């Protein structure tokens, strides 16, 4: 009886093993997909910056990680808000896969407070509100 059970169980274990290996090999486009989606209160990225929080999600089917904070001390010591957007790139492309976007003015750090249809709402240290369009990768007046 014991040998019959092993005869049926072992092929199933082997099939699950193969499916797992195939899935791991297929996920070569990026190593970003391990984050929770939405606004995260603690940034888990690998950045050398003062980050307040982050947003992870999909825009037009492409996965993005966006980190919000402040540009490291500038020459005049006035802090300027900054977003860093990580995006998927082919591993062999030579592209960096991230871009920095500074707020239109120096209002201190920024924090992501909402996302709606690819538009991030940011609030700065002094209370100024900004909107950032993830599709256009630009600050906008659109709400």
C-alpha positions in Angstrom: 0.0 0.0 0.0 2.8 2.4 0.9 4.6 1.9 -2.5 1.3 2.5 -4.4 0.9 5.9 -2.6 4.5 6.9 -3.5 3.9 5.8 -7.1 1.1 8.4 -7.4 2.5 11.2 -5.2 6.0 11.3 -6.7 5.0 12.3 -10.2 2.8 15.1 -8.8 5.7 16.4 -6.8 7.9 16.3 -9.8 5.3 18.2 -11.9 5.0 20.9 -9.2 8.8 21.2 -9.2 9.0 21.6 -13.0 6.3 24.2 -12.9 8.1 26.2 -10.2 11.4 26.1 -12.2 9.7 27.2 -15.4 8.1 30.1 -13.5 11.4 31.2 -12.0 13.1 31.2 -15.4 10.2 33.1 -17.0 10.6 36.0 -14.5 13.7 37.4 -16.0 12.4 40.8 -17.1 12.9 42.4 -13.7 13.5 41.8 -10.1 11.0 44.5 -8.9 7.9 42.3 -8.6 8.3 41.3 -5.0 6.8 44.4 -3.4 3.3 45.0 -2.0 1.1 47.2 -4.2 0.0 50.7 -3.2 1.4 53.2 -0.8 4.0 51.8 1.6 4.7 53.7 4.9 8.3 52.5 5.0 10.5 52.6 1.9 12.2 49.3 1.3 14.4 50.4 -1.6 18.1 50.5 -2.1 18.5 54.3 -2.3 21.0 56.7 -0.9 18.4 59.4 -0.2 16.1 60.6 2.6 12.9 58.7 1.6 9.5 59.3 3.3 7.5 56.6 1.7 6.9 54.8 -1.6 4.2 53.6 -4.0 4.3 50.3 -6.0 2.0 49.5 -8.8 1.2 49.1 -12.4 0.6 51.9 -14.9 -0.5 50.8 -18.4 0.6 47.2 -17.6 4.1 48.3 -16.5 5.3 47.8 -12.9 6.8 50.9 -11.2 8.3 51.6 -7.8 8.1 55.3 -6.8 10.1 56.6 -3.8 9.2 60.0 -2.4 11.4 62.1 -0.2 13.9 64.9 -0.3 16.9 65.6 -2.5 20.1 65.3 -0.4 21.3 68.6 0.9 21.7 71.0 -2.1 24.4 73.6 -2.4 22.2 76.4 -0.8 21.1 73.9 1.9 17.4 74.4 1.0 15.7 71.0 0.7 13.9 70.1 -2.5 11.3 67.3 -2.8 12.3 64.4 -5.0 10.6 61.3 -6.6 12.7 58.4 -7.8 10.9 56.1 -10.3 12.2 52.6 -10.8 10.8 50.9 -14.0 11.4 47.7 -15.7 14.2 47.4 -18.3 15.5 44.4 -20.1 18.4 43.0 -18.0 20.9 43.3 -20.9 19.9 46.8 -22.1 22.5 48.8 -20.1 19.7 51.2 -19.0 19.7 52.3 -15.3 16.0 51.6 -14.8 15.4 54.7 -12.6 14.9 58.4 -13.0 14.8 61.3 -10.5 12.2 64.1 -10.6 12.6 67.1 -8.4 9.6 69.2 -7.3 9.0 72.5 -9.1 10.0 74.4 -6.0 11.9 73.9 -2.8 9.3 73.0 -0.2 11.1 70.3 1.7 10.5 66.6 1.5 7.4 65.1 -0.2 5.2 62.2 0.8 2.9 60.2 -1.5 -0.7 60.6 -0.1 -2.8 59.1 -2.9 -2.7 57.6 -6.4 -5.6 57.8 -8.9 -5.4 56.5 -12.5 -1.6 57.0 -12.7 -1.5 60.4 -11.0 0.3 60.6 -7.6 -0.7 63.2 -5.1 2.2 64.5 -3.0 2.2 66.7 0.0 5.4 68.5 0.9 6.9 69.3 4.3 5.5 72.8 4.2 2.0 71.6 3.1 2.3 72.3 -0.7 0.4 69.8 -2.8 1.9 68.4 -6.1 0.5 66.1 -8.7 2.8 63.8 -10.6 1.7 62.0 -13.8 3.3 58.6 -14.0 2.5 58.2 -17.7 4.1 61.5 -18.7 6.7 61.4 -15.9 6.1 65.0 -15.2 4.5 67.2 -12.5 1.1 68.4 -13.6 -1.8 70.7 -12.6 -4.3 68.0 -13.4 -6.1 66.4 -10.4 
